[in-house]
Amino acid sequence: MSSSGPQADRGTGWRSACSLLTVVGGASAPHHRAPAFFGLVGLVLGAVLGGAWWALGSVTPPLVAAALIVALDAALTGMLHLDGLADCADGLLAPMDRDRRLTVMRTPDVGAFAVVVVGLTLVLQVAALTALSPSPLLLAGLWGGARGLMAATAVILPYARPSGLATAFGERRANVIGAVSGVGAGAVVLVLAGRTGSAAFVGALLGALAIVALARRRLGGYTGDVLGALVVVAETVGLVAATVHRP
């Protein structure tokens, strides 16, 4: 009995992480152990995207392959992270007080800030992938590390709302495990990818830190939208950084 309990808990946490971060697993309530598996889910997702990028790169022009990978990423994640980026763009960039920011981020409306930021982000992702040689290691490490940074954010910042789905991520142990395993595994994989991967890792860290600093200053903490925006920004800045230091 003592061994089956933790095993069942880990299984539930893994399934919850998959359902939260991808379209796999169906809808389910967030589990407190889910953050411990964020990095692993990201590694698997990035490896799938990287493999598709490599396969498409041999049969289509680089621009077409890049656009298809960005589209596939949006499909596999259910556009959840892009939605968080859009909400954060409207809520964090426009001048308003804290309570109004939280209200704007919760409403389904899309404003000018969201349209511009999401559009520019997608263009940057496609442009960066077009400039890079297909590398499953690069995407696996970057996608895994970015989701490890999600868990790290839940360790660094308090939750900004009195209630919400992300309150389930309040277990510090699970967040620390997810941060260490996700960021650590992502860093190792990116180092294996060479100078390009190392540059991507530094870029992802800088992008994530920018979102953390902005959320702390304007909200005093994080929300689920902040975590989603952090993933997209970390991935995008990481990809752009990788193009600057191509081998």
PyMOL commands that set and color helices and strands:
alter all, ss='L'
color gray80, all
select helices_A, chain A and resi 4-21+34-57+62-76+80-93+98-106+112-131+136-156+165-170+172-192+195-218+224-244
alter helices_A, ss='H'
color red, helices_A
deselect
rebuild
show_as cartoon
